[in-house]
Amino acid sequence: MRFGKPSDDEITAYVASGEPLRVAGAFTMSGRGGWFVDGIDGDHGNVVGISLPLMRRLLAELGVAVTTLWTLTGHRRGRR
């Protein structure tokens, strides 16, 4: 992840928003912190959360198909 160079005023305003106190690492891509990111090298999922393609491959190595998790959690067609 490549961060931009926010001004002192922008940093002060970001901290004052309270967002950095509510998120892991004091930063979230989907919130106000995203305005300060110049770019991401690699998998966006590694920044936002665990990489779903990586998780699928790791589960497959353990003999677990990701699709079996869908039915275990009640996320079948017609159910929410």
GIURVEN-V510324 format. One record per helix or strand. SS is the DSSP state (A for helix, B for strand). FROM is the first residue (numbers start at 1). TO is the last residue. Records with the same first field share a line. If there is no record, write none. Layout:
SS: FROM-TO / FROM-TO
This chain:
B: 2-3 / 37-39
A: 8-16 / 19-22 / 24-26 / 32-36 / 45-48 / 52-61 / 66-72
